[in-house]
Amino acid sequence: MSVEAATPKESLSATARPVAAAAVAGFFTGAVIGGIGGRLAMFVLRLTSDPSLHGLKTDDDFTIGIFSGETLFLVIVTTVLGIIGGLVYLVVRGWLPDRARPWLFGGLTGIVGGATVIRPGGIDFTLLDPLPLAVAMFIALPAVYGVAVSLLIERFLARDSAFSRSKVGIAGLVLLLPLALFGPIGLAVGALIVAVVMLGRASPEIASLWTSPPVAWIGRAGLTAVAVVWGVALVRDVIEVL
């Protein structure tokens, strides 16, 4: 019994669909958890901090206690970062144990995100009160994002998912366009990640090599190194803040 070869259109769809899934998952999780969640965290800290801080600018130039155009800008930035994070997950997911993927990726994003946001000496982690709550929330938010984007991408990639069966799922590729907001660097990073993913999907040999034990262990070692370096920075900053 012969098996019909996939048409070029079907091959392109099968190759591009995972990228679209990562973009859609990153879009929603970045906007909701990073953008809206981050702004709500600042609102909670405004309620628990000295009222005199109302109206002051944070380290990232957001006005404490006020929802304005700055809030929309925050949502846009975290949405784009969420899309990039989704693409990164798509690249490294083959190196992570299946059942542990969400928790490992969440741990990584929590460490990197926390180390990026928590900066000793600024208003955010000097005048806001209580500081342990501020530190906990801004480590938890990127960690929750990592878990959520992993779970959502895995759901989208499942063969029985509506996303996999839908003919319009590939339209999610349009969500890669906001990467242009980061200029040439954003476009270059996005293009590189997309190229790696699509090349792996298009070539079974490259796909099997990318997830082969030697490459997987090298990848895991690299991810561990990232976690250690950023983890040391995070611990140092948290100790200085508290």
Secondary structure, DSSP 4 states (H G I P E B T S, - for coil): ---PPPPHHHHHHHHHHHHHHHHHHHHHHIIIIIIIHHHHHHHHHHHHS-GGGTT-B-TTSPBTT--SHHHHHHHHHHHHHHHHHHHHHHHHGGGS-GGGHHHHHHHHHHHHHHHHH--TTSSTTTTSS-HHHHHHHHHHHHHHHHHHHHHHHHHHHSTTSHHHH-TTGGGGGGGGGGGGGGHHHHHHHHHHHHHHHHHHHH-HHHHHHHTSHHHHHHHHHHHHHHHHHHHHHHHHHHHHH-
